[in-house]
Amino acid sequence: MRHDPASGSIVIKLRSLKMCGMAQAVTDLIEQVRQPLRAPFRSCRSD
């Protein structure tokens, strides 16, 4: 997984506010968004 400073800072801030459940939800949403974005690049590399 590539490091995304913006999303990482949101997760860190939520954890510092003791909102660990919300931090996990944000992490899950970020992963859901990244997966469809990676699929086209994988198919291009296999050529």
ABEGO torsion letter per residue (X at the ends): XBBBAAAAAAAAAAAAAGBAAAAAAAAAAAAAAAAAAAAAAAAAAAX
